[in-house]
Amino acid sequence: MNFARIIKMRHLISIVCFFSFMNLFAQKIDSLSPVQLNTIAVSPNYGTSEIERLSSVSEMIIYAGKKNEVIRMDKLNADLSINNARQVFGKVPGMSVWENDGSGIQVGIAARGLSPNRSWEFNVRQNGYDISAEPFGYPEAYYSPPMEALEKIEVTRGSASLQFGTQFGGVVNYKIKKPCAIKKMRIEAVQTIGSYGLFSTYNAVGGTVGKWSYHGFIQHRTANGWRENSFYTTTAAYWYSSYQFNARLKVSGEYTHNSFNSQQPGGLTDQQFKNNHQQSFRERNWFGAPWNLASVNVHWKANENLELNFKTFATLAERNSVGFTKGITIADTLNPLINAYNPRQVDRDRYKNYGIEVRSIQKYQLLNKEQILSGGFRIYKGNTDRNQSGIGTSGNDFDLSLTASQYGRHFTYQTTNFALFAENIFQLTKKLKIVPGIRYETIQNSGSGYLNTNGNGAINLEKRTRNFFLFGMGSEYAVSEKTNFYANYSQAYRPVTFSELSPSATTDIIDPNLKDASGFNADFGFRGTVKNFLNFDVGVFHLQYDNRIGSLNQNGNVFRTNIGTSVSRGIESFIELNVMKFFTDSSRVGEVNLFASNTWMNARYVRWNNPEIASNPEKKIEGKRVENAPEYIHRMGLTYNLKKFSATFQYSKVGAVFTDAANTELPNANATTGKLPGYEVMDLNFTLRIGAAYQIKGGINNLLDAKYATRRSGGYPGPGILPSNGRTFYLSAGIKI
């Protein structure tokens, strides 16, 4: 990888000057003020249950003043065997979940009115590094780690843009379990059976031998699926190893492999959904995405005031599909002209991404108080090779071979990125922290390929280079040791993606002045814990999304441009009360935790750039609700704990959504647009621990067998309404020795 071509010399000079200046500044202040060092007030993790909050500084990243949640998986009663996101993120207020993928292979979540499509409005990471297809050009997360393998999930809202870059929704960081530090070997195994042929096996081993630590797991899951034609099989494997050279230097490396084959049952018309939402009219559609991730991490503690971390990472992955993807009104039946089924369409992507992130944390004295500076830089190179519209076989299995000489469409895309970022905690008083931050970003995209094989479809995307700054300011005021007010404002951005830069047909027109989406997130709230009986976080938010990209009809052609601005405002509230501890510390009769995670949201378009629509009152978009944005998301319930038994009941109520910007009420013939009604669903899960080594878990998903859908699809995995799973059961047995 030739970094000389990625960043210019002035960027290197900026890095050296920036860190040299800040280091000298900190040392100069220390030399002028020979005072006794005071330990900065780094807040401990809050929480009386599985929901906690990140400390002011965690793993060299500043979280003071930012809205965040930490989900502790070991305390969670949820169906982890199928990555049930509705349950896992149940206590994170405002989390929209697309539940069309009953396998749990791909988690689709979003917040504050954004689209949950494969979590692409989040910056999705595993152990701190990227895992999506291409964070700048195609940020869809086709790989989601098995929840059974996780120690915790860290969710930070849009204010994380200064530290992590590309995103509007925030950052989701999946943290895999760490090696056992006190034993040479610890073995964990969980076996699960469930409805519709579900079988899952998770097996892990880890430990510490001298200065070496290691941890690895293999998880395999297979099921026929709740809907017809929804068989799947998935396997994930992971290995981590580290060496502690001394108290200051640690080097570690890890590798992840995931592969799956998933049959896609396709969409339904609204009438088909009403008649039988479990049926399917597509049995020849398949999807798979082999995923490989690798990372090397070097952590060096130079002294008590300075730490450095060097992380390099790589993604080598594919996205493969084969199927009959015509509208649901076109039956996939035998073609009498060829006495066989029609050939299927084959689409294949290959991703090769590499990156480096370097972070530092510097403590220094100012005004007789300890301050903290966190900064670093990022270098990234992404390569995507996209082949689409290949003519495949007429068979039924997962066969990606072609019957034609080449694909109907082919593109190659490249992205290079350089970023420099810094935030500083200024401890102004014992209770008040101010956290300003800045990020400088350079993004360069280029691409080439062809739209068809007729000789007139060649395209060469103009190289686009953007240089810009993002700014932010956070603050935190401690009311008590474990409660605080927080406020944050951070600019955000989202680069133009590959699909937006390349026309879908030769007659499509791409606006040469197409701009990246930009905007900001703002938060204000009050959070913390009260003694051992109350855990809460109540706040308001404002998200502005400028330069949203979409398509307009212009002189009979599709014109892709920046269509307008949307604004999401609302209230996010999480309250959990331990009823018994509110009255007494005695737990002889057990503990009852009541929880409520509520969001009220108004997400609407405030500006629309299409003059034709703007001048027609009947087609006016301004004031319309943002697609896929419910007006409310309520999840509430209770958890009962008695000694080694725990059970959780969760009730979810989610409002209706429109599936297009025009807020179309009635579905079209292909069921790709139209309002989706709100829904209510209940879940019941339990955990029973037997001794120190054994546990049994089980539960009922969708307890009352509610009939609902959270998504309509315009293309893959099959146009139409995509039903959510009905009632299913599971039972797990685990051992840890």
QUIZIWO-V876882 format. One record per residue. N is the residue number from 1. RES is the residue in three letters. PSI is psi in radians with two decimals (999 if undefined). Layout:
n=N res=RES psi=PSI
n=N res=RES psi=PSI
This chain:
n=1 res=MET psi=2.10
n=2 res=ASN psi=1.66
n=3 res=PHE psi=-0.31
n=4 res=ALA psi=-0.44
n=5 res=ARG psi=-0.26
n=6 res=ILE psi=-0.74
n=7 res=ILE psi=2.55
n=8 res=LYS psi=2.86
n=9 res=MET psi=-0.58
n=10 res=ARG psi=-0.47
n=11 res=HIS psi=-0.76
n=12 res=LEU psi=-0.72
n=13 res=ILE psi=-0.69
n=14 res=SER psi=-0.73
n=15 res=ILE psi=-0.89
n=16 res=VAL psi=-0.83
n=17 res=CYS psi=-0.72
n=18 res=PHE psi=-0.95
n=19 res=PHE psi=-0.58
n=20 res=SER psi=-0.76
n=21 res=PHE psi=-0.82
n=22 res=MET psi=-0.66
n=23 res=ASN psi=-0.77
n=24 res=LEU psi=-0.66
n=25 res=PHE psi=-0.79
n=26 res=ALA psi=-0.76
n=27 res=GLN psi=-0.64
n=28 res=LYS psi=-0.77
n=29 res=ILE psi=-0.73
n=30 res=ASP psi=-0.71
n=31 res=SER psi=-0.48
n=32 res=LEU psi=-0.30
n=33 res=SER psi=1.38
n=34 res=PRO psi=1.31
n=35 res=VAL psi=2.88
n=36 res=GLN psi=2.22
n=37 res=LEU psi=2.37
n=38 res=ASN psi=2.35
n=39 res=THR psi=2.28
n=40 res=ILE psi=2.56
n=41 res=ALA psi=1.60
n=42 res=VAL psi=2.02
n=43 res=SER psi=2.40
n=44 res=PRO psi=2.87
n=45 res=ASN psi=2.20
n=46 res=TYR psi=2.90
n=47 res=GLY psi=2.36
n=48 res=THR psi=-0.06
n=49 res=SER psi=-2.57
n=50 res=GLU psi=-0.15
n=51 res=ILE psi=2.12
n=52 res=GLU psi=-3.07
n=53 res=ARG psi=2.57
n=54 res=LEU psi=2.60
n=55 res=SER psi=2.93
n=56 res=SER psi=-0.66
n=57 res=VAL psi=2.21
n=58 res=SER psi=2.17
n=59 res=GLU psi=0.81
n=60 res=MET psi=0.28
n=61 res=ILE psi=2.37
n=62 res=ILE psi=2.18
n=63 res=TYR psi=-0.02
n=64 res=ALA psi=2.31
n=65 res=GLY psi=-0.02
n=66 res=LYS psi=2.48
n=67 res=LYS psi=2.17
n=68 res=ASN psi=2.77
n=69 res=GLU psi=2.57
n=70 res=VAL psi=2.12
n=71 res=ILE psi=1.99
n=72 res=ARG psi=1.93
n=73 res=MET psi=-0.50
n=74 res=ASP psi=-0.28
n=75 res=LYS psi=0.06
n=76 res=LEU psi=2.28
n=77 res=ASN psi=1.77
n=78 res=ALA psi=2.81
n=79 res=ASP psi=1.54
n=80 res=LEU psi=-0.35
n=81 res=SER psi=-0.54
n=82 res=ILE psi=0.38
n=83 res=ASN psi=0.87
n=84 res=ASN psi=1.66
n=85 res=ALA psi=-0.54
n=86 res=ARG psi=-0.64
n=87 res=GLN psi=-0.74
n=88 res=VAL psi=-0.77
n=89 res=PHE psi=0.32
n=90 res=GLY psi=-0.52
n=91 res=LYS psi=0.19
n=92 res=VAL psi=1.87
n=93 res=PRO psi=2.45
n=94 res=GLY psi=0.16
n=95 res=MET psi=1.92
n=96 res=SER psi=2.48
n=97 res=VAL psi=2.18
n=98 res=TRP psi=2.15
n=99 res=GLU psi=0.50
n=100 res=ASN psi=-0.30
n=101 res=ASP psi=1.56
n=102 res=GLY psi=-0.23
n=103 res=SER psi=-0.41
n=104 res=GLY psi=0.18
n=105 res=ILE psi=-0.71
n=106 res=GLN psi=2.13
n=107 res=VAL psi=2.19
n=108 res=GLY psi=1.84
n=109 res=ILE psi=2.74
n=110 res=ALA psi=2.97
n=111 res=ALA psi=2.71
n=112 res=ARG psi=0.71
n=113 res=GLY psi=0.16
n=114 res=LEU psi=2.93
n=115 res=SER psi=2.31
n=116 res=PRO psi=0.09
n=117 res=ASN psi=1.80
n=118 res=ARG psi=0.63
n=119 res=SER psi=0.52
n=120 res=TRP psi=-0.19
n=121 res=GLU psi=-0.09
n=122 res=PHE psi=2.66
n=123 res=ASN psi=1.86
n=124 res=VAL psi=2.23
n=125 res=ARG psi=2.78
n=126 res=GLN psi=2.12
n=127 res=ASN psi=0.55
n=128 res=GLY psi=0.02
n=129 res=TYR psi=2.78
n=130 res=ASP psi=2.50
n=131 res=ILE psi=-0.01
n=132 res=SER psi=3.01
n=133 res=ALA psi=-0.84
n=134 res=GLU psi=1.84
n=135 res=PRO psi=-0.47
n=136 res=PHE psi=-0.64
n=137 res=GLY psi=-0.38
n=138 res=TYR psi=1.26
n=139 res=PRO psi=0.57
n=140 res=GLU psi=2.36
n=141 res=ALA psi=1.58
n=142 res=TYR psi=-0.39
n=143 res=TYR psi=2.29
n=144 res=SER psi=2.24
n=145 res=PRO psi=2.61
n=146 res=PRO psi=2.27
n=147 res=MET psi=-0.47
n=148 res=GLU psi=-0.39
n=149 res=ALA psi=-0.05
n=150 res=LEU psi=2.52
n=151 res=GLU psi=-0.72
n=152 res=LYS psi=2.89
n=153 res=ILE psi=2.21
n=154 res=GLU psi=2.16
n=155 res=VAL psi=2.09
n=156 res=THR psi=2.33
n=157 res=ARG psi=-2.94
n=158 res=GLY psi=-0.31
n=159 res=SER psi=-0.08
n=160 res=ALA psi=0.04
n=161 res=SER psi=-0.54
n=162 res=LEU psi=-0.62
n=163 res=GLN psi=-0.56
n=164 res=PHE psi=-0.27
n=165 res=GLY psi=-2.33
n=166 res=THR psi=1.96
n=167 res=GLN psi=2.73
n=168 res=PHE psi=-0.56
n=169 res=GLY psi=-0.45
n=170 res=GLY psi=-2.73
n=171 res=VAL psi=2.34
n=172 res=VAL psi=2.06
n=173 res=ASN psi=1.95
n=174 res=TYR psi=2.11
n=175 res=LYS psi=1.99
n=176 res=ILE psi=2.63
n=177 res=LYS psi=2.57
n=178 res=LYS psi=2.81
n=179 res=PRO psi=2.60
n=180 res=CYS psi=2.19
n=181 res=ALA psi=-0.22
n=182 res=ILE psi=-0.02
n=183 res=LYS psi=2.62
n=184 res=LYS psi=-0.50
n=185 res=MET psi=2.30
n=186 res=ARG psi=2.32
n=187 res=ILE psi=2.37
n=188 res=GLU psi=2.37
n=189 res=ALA psi=2.35
n=190 res=VAL psi=2.19
n=191 res=GLN psi=2.31
n=192 res=THR psi=2.39
n=193 res=ILE psi=2.73
n=194 res=GLY psi=-2.99
n=195 res=SER psi=2.67
n=196 res=TYR psi=0.75
n=197 res=GLY psi=0.31
n=198 res=LEU psi=2.25
n=199 res=PHE psi=2.22
n=200 res=SER psi=2.38
n=201 res=THR psi=2.19
n=202 res=TYR psi=2.21
n=203 res=ASN psi=2.24
n=204 res=ALA psi=2.67
n=205 res=VAL psi=2.50
n=206 res=GLY psi=2.91
n=207 res=GLY psi=-3.01
n=208 res=THR psi=2.24
n=209 res=VAL psi=1.82
n=210 res=GLY psi=-2.15
n=211 res=LYS psi=-0.06
n=212 res=TRP psi=2.44
n=213 res=SER psi=2.60
n=214 res=TYR psi=2.70
n=215 res=HIS psi=2.39
n=216 res=GLY psi=2.75
n=217 res=PHE psi=2.79
n=218 res=ILE psi=2.23
n=219 res=GLN psi=2.25
n=220 res=HIS psi=2.36
n=221 res=ARG psi=2.44
n=222 res=THR psi=2.61
n=223 res=ALA psi=2.77
n=224 res=ASN psi=-0.38
n=225 res=GLY psi=2.63
n=226 res=TRP psi=-0.69
n=227 res=ARG psi=2.79
n=228 res=GLU psi=2.59
n=229 res=ASN psi=0.77
n=230 res=SER psi=0.61
n=231 res=PHE psi=2.53
n=232 res=TYR psi=2.74
n=233 res=THR psi=2.37
n=234 res=THR psi=2.52
n=235 res=THR psi=2.27
n=236 res=ALA psi=2.38
n=237 res=ALA psi=2.55
n=238 res=TYR psi=2.48
n=239 res=TRP psi=2.36
n=240 res=TYR psi=2.44
n=241 res=SER psi=2.47
n=242 res=SER psi=2.74
n=243 res=TYR psi=2.15
n=244 res=GLN psi=1.69
n=245 res=PHE psi=-0.77
n=246 res=ASN psi=-2.97
n=247 res=ALA psi=-0.29
n=248 res=ARG psi=-0.37
n=249 res=LEU psi=2.21
n=250 res=LYS psi=2.36
n=251 res=VAL psi=2.34
n=252 res=SER psi=2.77
n=253 res=GLY psi=2.65
n=254 res=GLU psi=2.70
n=255 res=TYR psi=2.40
n=256 res=THR psi=2.37
n=257 res=HIS psi=2.33
n=258 res=ASN psi=2.38
n=259 res=SER psi=2.53
n=260 res=PHE psi=2.68
n=261 res=ASN psi=2.17
n=262 res=SER psi=2.13
n=263 res=GLN psi=2.33
n=264 res=GLN psi=1.96
n=265 res=PRO psi=-0.19
n=266 res=GLY psi=-3.13
n=267 res=GLY psi=3.06
n=268 res=LEU psi=2.71
n=269 res=THR psi=2.88
n=270 res=ASP psi=-0.59
n=271 res=GLN psi=-0.70
n=272 res=GLN psi=-0.72
n=273 res=PHE psi=-0.73
n=274 res=LYS psi=-0.67
n=275 res=ASN psi=-0.82
n=276 res=ASN psi=1.71
n=277 res=HIS psi=0.00
n=278 res=GLN psi=-0.17
n=279 res=GLN psi=2.89
n=280 res=SER psi=2.51
n=281 res=PHE psi=0.31
n=282 res=ARG psi=1.97
n=283 res=GLU psi=-0.01
n=284 res=ARG psi=0.24
n=285 res=ASN psi=2.26
n=286 res=TRP psi=2.70
n=287 res=PHE psi=2.48
n=288 res=GLY psi=2.64
n=289 res=ALA psi=1.47
n=290 res=PRO psi=2.31
n=291 res=TRP psi=2.27
n=292 res=ASN psi=2.22
n=293 res=LEU psi=2.47
n=294 res=ALA psi=2.58
n=295 res=SER psi=2.50
n=296 res=VAL psi=2.32
n=297 res=ASN psi=2.26
n=298 res=VAL psi=2.13
n=299 res=HIS psi=2.18
n=300 res=TRP psi=2.15
n=301 res=LYS psi=1.71
n=302 res=ALA psi=-0.76
n=303 res=ASN psi=-2.97
n=304 res=GLU psi=-0.31
n=305 res=ASN psi=-0.17
n=306 res=LEU psi=2.22
n=307 res=GLU psi=2.56
n=308 res=LEU psi=2.53
n=309 res=ASN psi=2.27
n=310 res=PHE psi=2.12
n=311 res=LYS psi=2.19
n=312 res=THR psi=2.52
n=313 res=PHE psi=2.80
n=314 res=ALA psi=2.59
n=315 res=THR psi=2.16
n=316 res=LEU psi=1.92
n=317 res=ALA psi=2.97
n=318 res=GLU psi=2.74
n=319 res=ARG psi=1.99
n=320 res=ASN psi=2.37
n=321 res=SER psi=2.62
n=322 res=VAL psi=2.33
n=323 res=GLY psi=3.03
n=324 res=PHE psi=1.83
n=325 res=THR psi=0.35
n=326 res=LYS psi=2.92
n=327 res=GLY psi=2.68
n=328 res=ILE psi=-0.31
n=329 res=THR psi=-0.16
n=330 res=ILE psi=2.04
n=331 res=ALA psi=2.48
n=332 res=ASP psi=1.48
n=333 res=THR psi=3.03
n=334 res=LEU psi=2.35
n=335 res=ASN psi=1.96
n=336 res=PRO psi=-0.38
n=337 res=LEU psi=-0.55
n=338 res=ILE psi=-0.01
n=339 res=ASN psi=0.70
n=340 res=ALA psi=2.98
n=341 res=TYR psi=2.71
n=342 res=ASN psi=2.57
n=343 res=PRO psi=2.55
n=344 res=ARG psi=2.83
n=345 res=GLN psi=2.36
n=346 res=VAL psi=2.22
n=347 res=ASP psi=2.32
n=348 res=ARG psi=2.30
n=349 res=ASP psi=2.57
n=350 res=ARG psi=2.32
n=351 res=TYR psi=2.31
n=352 res=LYS psi=1.81
n=353 res=ASN psi=2.47
n=354 res=TYR psi=2.55
n=355 res=GLY psi=2.86
n=356 res=ILE psi=2.33
n=357 res=GLU psi=2.24
n=358 res=VAL psi=2.24
n=359 res=ARG psi=2.63
n=360 res=SER psi=2.70
n=361 res=ILE psi=2.19
n=362 res=GLN psi=2.15
n=363 res=LYS psi=2.43
n=364 res=TYR psi=2.87
n=365 res=GLN psi=2.34
n=366 res=LEU psi=2.24
n=367 res=LEU psi=0.67
n=368 res=ASN psi=0.39
n=369 res=LYS psi=2.61
n=370 res=GLU psi=2.24
n=371 res=GLN psi=2.85
n=372 res=ILE psi=2.22
n=373 res=LEU psi=2.20
n=374 res=SER psi=2.25
n=375 res=GLY psi=3.05
n=376 res=GLY psi=-2.94
n=377 res=PHE psi=2.84
n=378 res=ARG psi=2.39
n=379 res=ILE psi=2.31
n=380 res=TYR psi=2.49
n=381 res=LYS psi=2.14
n=382 res=GLY psi=2.44
n=383 res=ASN psi=2.21
n=384 res=THR psi=2.26
n=385 res=ASP psi=1.97
n=386 res=ARG psi=2.15
n=387 res=ASN psi=2.20
n=388 res=GLN psi=2.86
n=389 res=SER psi=0.62
n=390 res=GLY psi=2.55
n=391 res=ILE psi=1.93
n=392 res=GLY psi=-2.83
n=393 res=THR psi=3.03
n=394 res=SER psi=0.32
n=395 res=GLY psi=-2.96
n=396 res=ASN psi=-0.32
n=397 res=ASP psi=-3.12
n=398 res=PHE psi=1.41
n=399 res=ASP psi=2.01
n=400 res=LEU psi=0.13
n=401 res=SER psi=2.69
n=402 res=LEU psi=2.60
n=403 res=THR psi=-0.12
n=404 res=ALA psi=2.95
n=405 res=SER psi=-0.44
n=406 res=GLN psi=2.95
n=407 res=TYR psi=2.67
n=408 res=GLY psi=-0.48
n=409 res=ARG psi=2.49
n=410 res=HIS psi=2.34
n=411 res=PHE psi=2.61
n=412 res=THR psi=2.38
n=413 res=TYR psi=2.54
n=414 res=GLN psi=2.48
n=415 res=THR psi=2.31
n=416 res=THR psi=2.52
n=417 res=ASN psi=2.41
n=418 res=PHE psi=2.37
n=419 res=ALA psi=2.52
n=420 res=LEU psi=2.25
n=421 res=PHE psi=2.70
n=422 res=ALA psi=2.51
n=423 res=GLU psi=2.67
n=424 res=ASN psi=2.28
n=425 res=ILE psi=1.99
n=426 res=PHE psi=1.93
n=427 res=GLN psi=1.62
n=428 res=LEU psi=-0.75
n=429 res=THR psi=-3.11
n=430 res=LYS psi=-0.48
n=431 res=LYS psi=-0.36
n=432 res=LEU psi=2.24
n=433 res=LYS psi=2.40
n=434 res=ILE psi=2.35
n=435 res=VAL psi=1.54
n=436 res=PRO psi=2.70
n=437 res=GLY psi=2.81
n=438 res=ILE psi=2.59
n=439 res=ARG psi=2.27
n=440 res=TYR psi=2.32
n=441 res=GLU psi=2.38
n=442 res=THR psi=2.15
n=443 res=ILE psi=2.31
n=444 res=GLN psi=2.20
n=445 res=ASN psi=2.56
n=446 res=SER psi=2.81
n=447 res=GLY psi=2.83
n=448 res=SER psi=2.88
n=449 res=GLY psi=-2.78
n=450 res=TYR psi=2.64
n=451 res=LEU psi=-0.43
n=452 res=ASN psi=3.10
n=453 res=THR psi=0.34
n=454 res=ASN psi=-0.01
n=455 res=GLY psi=-0.18
n=456 res=ASN psi=0.24
n=457 res=GLY psi=0.22
n=458 res=ALA psi=2.41
n=459 res=ILE psi=2.65
n=460 res=ASN psi=1.72
n=461 res=LEU psi=2.28
n=462 res=GLU psi=2.38
n=463 res=LYS psi=2.23
n=464 res=ARG psi=2.21
n=465 res=THR psi=2.24
n=466 res=ARG psi=2.38
n=467 res=ASN psi=2.18
n=468 res=PHE psi=2.88
n=469 res=PHE psi=2.57
n=470 res=LEU psi=2.46
n=471 res=PHE psi=2.73
n=472 res=GLY psi=2.84
n=473 res=MET psi=2.24
n=474 res=GLY psi=2.87
n=475 res=SER psi=2.75
n=476 res=GLU psi=2.29
n=477 res=TYR psi=2.08
n=478 res=ALA psi=2.03
n=479 res=VAL psi=-0.69
n=480 res=SER psi=-3.03
n=481 res=GLU psi=-0.53
n=482 res=LYS psi=0.27
n=483 res=THR psi=2.56
n=484 res=ASN psi=2.67
n=485 res=PHE psi=2.52
n=486 res=TYR psi=2.64
n=487 res=ALA psi=2.54
n=488 res=ASN psi=2.46
n=489 res=TYR psi=2.21
n=490 res=SER psi=2.30
n=491 res=GLN psi=2.62
n=492 res=ALA psi=2.89
n=493 res=TYR psi=2.86
n=494 res=ARG psi=1.97
n=495 res=PRO psi=2.73
n=496 res=VAL psi=2.28
n=497 res=THR psi=2.94
n=498 res=PHE psi=-0.77
n=499 res=SER psi=-0.48
n=500 res=GLU psi=-0.42
n=501 res=LEU psi=-0.40
n=502 res=SER psi=2.26
n=503 res=PRO psi=2.56
n=504 res=SER psi=-0.19
n=505 res=ALA psi=2.82
n=506 res=THR psi=-0.37
n=507 res=THR psi=-0.15
n=508 res=ASP psi=2.61
n=509 res=ILE psi=2.27
n=510 res=ILE psi=2.22
n=511 res=ASP psi=2.08
n=512 res=PRO psi=-0.30
n=513 res=ASN psi=0.40
n=514 res=LEU psi=2.23
n=515 res=LYS psi=2.67
n=516 res=ASP psi=2.58
n=517 res=ALA psi=2.50
n=518 res=SER psi=2.99
n=519 res=GLY psi=-2.63
n=520 res=PHE psi=2.80
n=521 res=ASN psi=2.47
n=522 res=ALA psi=2.43
n=523 res=ASP psi=2.61
n=524 res=PHE psi=2.28
n=525 res=GLY psi=3.10
n=526 res=PHE psi=2.25
n=527 res=ARG psi=2.92
n=528 res=GLY psi=-2.85
n=529 res=THR psi=2.62
n=530 res=VAL psi=1.96
n=531 res=LYS psi=-2.24
n=532 res=ASN psi=0.37
n=533 res=PHE psi=-0.19
n=534 res=LEU psi=2.30
n=535 res=ASN psi=2.20
n=536 res=PHE psi=2.74
n=537 res=ASP psi=1.93
n=538 res=VAL psi=2.20
n=539 res=GLY psi=3.03
n=540 res=VAL psi=2.76
n=541 res=PHE psi=2.80
n=542 res=HIS psi=2.15
n=543 res=LEU psi=2.12
n=544 res=GLN psi=2.24
n=545 res=TYR psi=1.67
n=546 res=ASP psi=2.74
n=547 res=ASN psi=0.68
n=548 res=ARG psi=2.47
n=549 res=ILE psi=2.39
n=550 res=GLY psi=-3.01
n=551 res=SER psi=2.46
n=552 res=LEU psi=2.70
n=553 res=ASN psi=2.01
n=554 res=GLN psi=1.91
n=555 res=ASN psi=0.69
n=556 res=GLY psi=-0.07
n=557 res=ASN psi=2.73
n=558 res=VAL psi=2.12
n=559 res=PHE psi=2.04
n=560 res=ARG psi=2.12
n=561 res=THR psi=-3.11
n=562 res=ASN psi=2.02
n=563 res=ILE psi=-0.33
n=564 res=GLY psi=-2.78
n=565 res=THR psi=2.43
n=566 res=SER psi=2.69
n=567 res=VAL psi=2.30
n=568 res=SER psi=2.21
n=569 res=ARG psi=2.60
n=570 res=GLY psi=-3.02
n=571 res=ILE psi=2.31
n=572 res=GLU psi=2.22
n=573 res=SER psi=2.26
n=574 res=PHE psi=2.18
n=575 res=ILE psi=2.26
n=576 res=GLU psi=2.23
n=577 res=LEU psi=2.16
n=578 res=ASN psi=1.75
n=579 res=VAL psi=-0.79
n=580 res=MET psi=-0.73
n=581 res=LYS psi=-0.28
n=582 res=PHE psi=-0.56
n=583 res=PHE psi=-0.62
n=584 res=THR psi=2.70
n=585 res=ASP psi=-0.09
n=586 res=SER psi=2.42
n=587 res=SER psi=0.44
n=588 res=ARG psi=-0.55
n=589 res=VAL psi=0.16
n=590 res=GLY psi=3.12
n=591 res=GLU psi=2.51
n=592 res=VAL psi=2.01
n=593 res=ASN psi=2.07
n=594 res=LEU psi=2.31
n=595 res=PHE psi=2.64
n=596 res=ALA psi=2.11
n=597 res=SER psi=1.85
n=598 res=ASN psi=2.47
n=599 res=THR psi=2.28
n=600 res=TRP psi=2.23
n=601 res=MET psi=2.44
n=602 res=ASN psi=1.75
n=603 res=ALA psi=1.96
n=604 res=ARG psi=2.74
n=605 res=TYR psi=2.31
n=606 res=VAL psi=-0.23
n=607 res=ARG psi=2.50
n=608 res=TRP psi=2.25
n=609 res=ASN psi=0.01
n=610 res=ASN psi=1.86
n=611 res=PRO psi=-0.62
n=612 res=GLU psi=-0.77
n=613 res=ILE psi=-0.67
n=614 res=ALA psi=-0.52
n=615 res=SER psi=-0.09
n=616 res=ASN psi=1.87
n=617 res=PRO psi=-0.54
n=618 res=GLU psi=-0.40
n=619 res=LYS psi=0.13
n=620 res=LYS psi=2.32
n=621 res=ILE psi=-0.52
n=622 res=GLU psi=2.28
n=623 res=GLY psi=-0.18
n=624 res=LYS psi=2.68
n=625 res=ARG psi=2.55
n=626 res=VAL psi=2.39
n=627 res=GLU psi=2.55
n=628 res=ASN psi=0.31
n=629 res=ALA psi=1.77
n=630 res=PRO psi=2.67
n=631 res=GLU psi=-0.35
n=632 res=TYR psi=2.62
n=633 res=ILE psi=1.96
n=634 res=HIS psi=2.20
n=635 res=ARG psi=2.20
n=636 res=MET psi=2.89
n=637 res=GLY psi=-2.74
n=638 res=LEU psi=2.68
n=639 res=THR psi=2.29
n=640 res=TYR psi=2.22
n=641 res=ASN psi=2.25
n=642 res=LEU psi=1.89
n=643 res=LYS psi=-1.90
n=644 res=LYS psi=0.27
n=645 res=PHE psi=2.42
n=646 res=SER psi=2.43
n=647 res=ALA psi=2.50
n=648 res=THR psi=2.26
n=649 res=PHE psi=2.25
n=650 res=GLN psi=2.33
n=651 res=TYR psi=2.21
n=652 res=SER psi=2.36
n=653 res=LYS psi=2.05
n=654 res=VAL psi=2.39
n=655 res=GLY psi=2.94
n=656 res=ALA psi=2.72
n=657 res=VAL psi=2.61
n=658 res=PHE psi=2.64
n=659 res=THR psi=0.11
n=660 res=ASP psi=2.82
n=661 res=ALA psi=-0.42
n=662 res=ALA psi=-0.05
n=663 res=ASN psi=0.84
n=664 res=THR psi=2.19
n=665 res=GLU psi=-0.93
n=666 res=LEU psi=2.49
n=667 res=PRO psi=2.60
n=668 res=ASN psi=3.14
n=669 res=ALA psi=-0.65
n=670 res=ASN psi=0.00
n=671 res=ALA psi=0.48
n=672 res=THR psi=-0.30
n=673 res=THR psi=2.84
n=674 res=GLY psi=2.62
n=675 res=LYS psi=2.43
n=676 res=LEU psi=2.18
n=677 res=PRO psi=2.77
n=678 res=GLY psi=2.95
n=679 res=TYR psi=2.85
n=680 res=GLU psi=2.38
n=681 res=VAL psi=2.53
n=682 res=MET psi=2.57
n=683 res=ASP psi=2.59
n=684 res=LEU psi=2.17
n=685 res=ASN psi=2.62
n=686 res=PHE psi=2.78
n=687 res=THR psi=2.30
n=688 res=LEU psi=2.07
n=689 res=ARG psi=2.32
n=690 res=ILE psi=1.88
n=691 res=GLY psi=-2.75
n=692 res=ALA psi=-0.24
n=693 res=ALA psi=-0.39
n=694 res=TYR psi=2.65
n=695 res=GLN psi=2.64
n=696 res=ILE psi=2.30
n=697 res=LYS psi=2.65
n=698 res=GLY psi=3.05
n=699 res=GLY psi=3.08
n=700 res=ILE psi=2.07
n=701 res=ASN psi=2.36
n=702 res=ASN psi=1.17
n=703 res=LEU psi=-0.73
n=704 res=LEU psi=0.24
n=705 res=ASP psi=0.87
n=706 res=ALA psi=2.57
n=707 res=LYS psi=1.97
n=708 res=TYR psi=2.95
n=709 res=ALA psi=2.57
n=710 res=THR psi=-0.06
n=711 res=ARG psi=2.54
n=712 res=ARG psi=2.50
n=713 res=SER psi=2.41
n=714 res=GLY psi=-0.24
n=715 res=GLY psi=-2.20
n=716 res=TYR psi=2.46
n=717 res=PRO psi=0.43
n=718 res=GLY psi=2.06
n=719 res=PRO psi=2.49
n=720 res=GLY psi=-3.05
n=721 res=ILE psi=2.36
n=722 res=LEU psi=1.88
n=723 res=PRO psi=2.65
n=724 res=SER psi=2.80
n=725 res=ASN psi=2.52
n=726 res=GLY psi=-2.72
n=727 res=ARG psi=2.32
n=728 res=THR psi=2.78
n=729 res=PHE psi=2.73
n=730 res=TYR psi=2.72
n=731 res=LEU psi=2.24
n=732 res=SER psi=2.55
n=733 res=ALA psi=2.26
n=734 res=GLY psi=2.72
n=735 res=ILE psi=2.49
n=736 res=LYS psi=1.98
n=737 res=ILE psi=999
